[in-house]
């Protein structure tokens, strides 16, 4: 499938996505990812931050509320329209990660919040991220686990209990057509070594890697402990 047809799926599902996510996001964002990012993005006041694949601008608004100078970009026009309607302070533009419409060294921080898995040409995107991030700047990536993205969910035993998740084709690069609640999208699986290699080869150093979990009291804690669905990692750009 072409990049344009993959984008078309997002455009077709955008209204359903906005309705499903609301203004607060889903359980995973609220219970797992946001609390982890709260401990990572602690010094954003006055910083120029690019929210790469900002969607409807939910996390851009959080950053803006902490004093960041936020620029959000997303290829889906409905998302950009929605983001602008909810936040008149930040700037939102329509565009792709593979061709960022910004000058060199424009940002102190680039945040990719569950968007690497949506990008068809991650190699081109890595070059663009490198170009627009200032030397000494930070790239923070929230991603679907590269192990979890090889599975199709839990395999259950005869009693209906969740027995295990099957990991297969980990070292391959492949597309995934996903659908839930009327939302149809395309994601891309890649091995973690490939993703890390792109940025290490562009003069970045890895500064953080975590696999966040919900609170111990959360009913989904045991499942996330067995097979974490998310990874958060940071790179610092150290060369021109």
Wavefront OBJ file of the C-alpha trace (Angstrom):
o trace
v 0.000 0.000 0.000
v 1.259 3.469 -0.860
v 1.917 6.225 1.641
v -1.035 8.153 0.206
v -3.460 5.246 0.638
v -2.214 4.659 4.190
v -2.883 8.334 4.934
v -6.301 7.992 3.328
v -7.198 5.376 5.938
v -6.380 7.855 8.690
v -8.396 10.585 7.005
v -11.383 8.254 6.655
v -11.182 7.239 10.319
v -10.315 10.654 11.790
v -13.826 11.576 12.925
v -14.279 8.212 14.643
v -10.869 8.633 16.298
v -11.740 12.090 17.634
v -14.996 10.752 19.060
v -13.319 7.707 20.613
v -10.409 9.593 22.176
v -12.363 12.613 23.337
v -10.241 15.369 24.879
v -8.634 13.180 27.552
v -7.368 10.243 25.478
v -7.880 6.526 26.018
v -6.939 4.349 29.009
v -3.401 3.671 27.774
v -2.607 7.344 27.438
v -4.148 8.311 30.773
v -2.974 5.351 32.880
v 0.363 4.354 31.339
v 1.957 6.901 29.045
v 1.029 10.302 30.472
v 2.230 9.517 34.032
v 5.567 8.329 32.634
v 5.994 11.406 30.439
v 5.165 13.626 33.410
v 8.435 12.433 34.978
v 10.427 12.853 31.763
v 9.261 16.168 30.314
v 9.919 18.186 33.457
v 11.664 21.203 31.925
v 9.659 22.402 28.948
v 8.864 25.976 29.987
v 10.006 28.339 27.250
v 11.281 25.463 25.117
v 10.416 25.136 21.440
v 8.703 21.745 21.196
v 7.594 19.944 18.043
v 4.721 17.518 18.647
v 5.327 15.191 15.715
v 2.052 13.613 14.665
v 0.087 15.704 17.128
v -3.292 14.276 16.154
v -6.081 16.357 17.612
v -3.567 18.163 19.840
v -4.306 16.537 23.197
v -0.692 16.315 24.377
v 0.233 19.575 22.674
v -2.271 21.254 24.978
v -0.662 19.600 27.997
v 2.743 20.897 26.921
v 1.359 24.350 26.212
v -0.106 24.374 29.714
v 3.414 23.795 31.075
v 4.750 26.819 29.246
v 6.227 25.130 26.184
v 6.214 26.899 22.824
v 4.417 24.182 20.898
v 4.297 23.481 17.192
v 2.063 20.561 16.270
v 2.144 18.813 12.913
v -0.071 16.064 11.520
v -1.007 14.941 7.999
v -4.717 14.500 8.801
v -6.664 17.723 8.140
v -9.507 16.888 10.547
v -6.995 16.525 13.373
v -5.382 19.878 12.642
v -8.767 21.581 12.463
v -9.752 20.066 15.810
v -6.419 20.982 17.432
v -6.740 24.603 16.334
v -10.299 24.814 17.650
v -9.175 23.695 21.126
v -5.910 25.634 21.370
v -5.518 29.140 20.007
v -2.075 29.613 21.562
v -0.019 26.860 19.936
v 0.557 26.552 16.198
v -0.732 23.571 14.235
v 0.234 22.779 10.663
v -0.696 20.057 8.225
v 2.295 18.060 7.033
v 4.257 14.821 7.225
v 7.230 13.658 9.269
v 9.076 12.800 6.066
v 8.996 16.423 4.854
v 8.892 18.819 7.798
v 8.165 22.445 6.786
v 10.546 23.956 9.356
v 13.987 25.530 9.308
v 17.096 23.743 10.455
v 17.636 23.663 14.249
v 14.171 25.044 15.005
v 13.357 22.975 18.099
v 14.744 22.140 21.536
v 12.566 19.033 21.863
v 10.867 16.762 19.355
v 8.159 14.534 20.817
v 6.830 11.552 18.910
v 3.841 10.300 20.897
v 2.746 6.986 19.363
v 3.548 8.200 15.868
v 6.680 6.309 14.743
v 4.468 3.299 14.151
v 2.331 5.386 11.758
v 5.218 6.696 9.631
v 5.727 4.846 6.357
v 9.275 6.076 5.663
v 10.965 6.277 9.042
v 14.401 6.696 7.480
v 13.321 9.926 5.770
v 11.604 11.057 8.970
v 14.773 10.459 10.999
v 16.708 12.720 8.637
v 14.096 15.447 8.985
v 13.975 15.145 12.774
v 17.757 15.474 12.863
v 17.602 18.554 10.648
v 15.036 20.477 12.707
v 16.369 19.522 16.165
v 19.054 21.771 17.627
v 22.417 20.275 18.668
v 21.982 19.324 22.303
v 18.246 18.943 21.743
v 16.203 15.964 22.831
v 14.072 13.508 20.889
v 11.486 11.762 23.081
v 9.710 8.778 21.538
v 6.634 7.008 22.864
v 6.145 3.828 20.881
v 4.206 0.615 20.744
v 6.588 -2.078 21.986
v 8.448 -3.657 19.079
v 7.686 -7.026 20.638
v 3.992 -6.355 21.187
v 3.620 -5.079 17.618
v 4.467 -8.542 16.254
v 1.507 -10.160 18.022
v -2.214 -10.231 17.294
v -3.279 -10.218 20.919
v -3.566 -12.846 23.612
v -3.795 -16.574 22.911
v -6.333 -18.059 25.304
v -6.470 -21.506 26.874
v -9.518 -23.807 26.814
v -10.960 -22.030 29.832
v -10.717 -18.636 28.161
v -7.769 -17.428 30.230
v -5.063 -15.353 28.567
v -2.218 -17.829 28.229
v 0.428 -16.015 26.188
v 1.127 -13.701 23.269
v 2.902 -15.141 20.291
v 5.957 -13.248 19.032
v 6.839 -13.873 15.397
v 8.552 -12.132 12.463
v 10.317 -9.763 14.869
v 13.249 -8.952 12.571
v 11.015 -8.245 9.584
v 9.606 -4.920 8.454
v 5.900 -5.249 7.725
v 2.602 -3.375 7.560
v -0.367 -4.049 9.820
v -3.974 -3.210 8.989
v -5.823 -2.555 12.247
v -9.472 -1.869 12.973
v -11.436 -1.240 16.174
v -14.504 0.827 17.072
v -14.921 1.844 13.444
v -11.338 3.097 13.233
v -9.234 1.673 10.404
v -5.516 2.495 10.291
v -2.227 1.144 9.024
v 0.780 0.663 11.313
v 4.345 -0.446 10.610
v 6.407 -2.942 12.588
v 10.187 -2.602 12.634
v 12.805 -4.209 14.892
v 14.043 -1.940 17.642
v 17.642 -2.234 16.450
v 16.619 -0.615 13.151
v 14.890 2.327 14.871
v 17.773 2.927 17.254
v 20.300 2.565 14.459
v 18.708 5.355 12.436
v 19.299 7.918 15.170
v 22.625 6.599 16.440
v 23.903 6.942 12.879
v 22.663 10.552 12.801
v 24.816 11.558 15.774
v 22.400 10.922 18.633
v 23.065 9.148 21.917
v 20.453 7.123 23.772
v 19.749 8.721 27.151
v 16.674 6.833 28.394
v 14.728 3.617 27.806
v 11.725 2.547 29.866
v 8.757 0.220 29.486
v 6.057 2.043 31.478
v 3.382 0.238 33.458
v 0.111 1.411 34.984
v -0.297 1.768 38.718
v -0.247 -1.475 40.717
v -3.908 -0.967 41.545
v -4.917 -0.839 37.896
v -6.910 -3.911 36.721
v -4.699 -4.173 33.636
v -1.423 -4.096 35.552
v -0.845 -7.870 35.404
v -1.325 -7.961 31.636
v 1.035 -5.041 31.078
v 3.591 -6.647 33.393
v 3.509 -9.862 31.378
v 3.756 -8.135 27.992
v 4.303 -4.365 28.152
v 2.621 -2.638 25.243
v 4.682 0.560 25.309
v 8.242 1.845 25.263
v 9.523 5.351 25.925
v 13.052 6.312 24.932
v 15.013 9.509 24.535
v 17.925 10.539 22.357
v 20.151 13.588 22.630
v 21.569 15.111 19.459
v 25.282 15.675 20.042
v 26.635 16.510 16.573
v 25.871 19.004 13.836
l 1 2 3 4 5 6 7 8 9 10 11 12 13 14 15 16 17 18 19 20 21 22 23 24 25 26 27 28 29 30 31 32 33 34 35 36 37 38 39 40 41 42 43 44 45 46 47 48 49 50 51 52 53 54 55 56 57 58 59 60 61 62 63 64 65 66 67 68 69 70 71 72 73 74 75 76 77 78 79 80 81 82 83 84 85 86 87 88 89 90 91 92 93 94 95 96 97 98 99 100 101 102 103 104 105 106 107 108 109 110 111 112 113 114 115 116 117 118 119 120 121 122 123 124 125 126 127 128 129 130 131 132 133 134 135 136 137 138 139 140 141 142 143 144 145 146 147 148 149 150 151 152 153 154 155 156 157 158 159 160 161 162 163 164 165 166 167 168 169 170 171 172 173 174 175 176 177 178 179 180 181 182 183 184 185 186 187 188 189 190 191 192 193 194 195 196 197 198 199 200 201 202 203 204 205 206 207 208 209 210 211 212 213 214 215 216 217 218 219 220 221 222 223 224 225 226 227 228 229 230 231 232 233 234 235 236 237 238 239 240
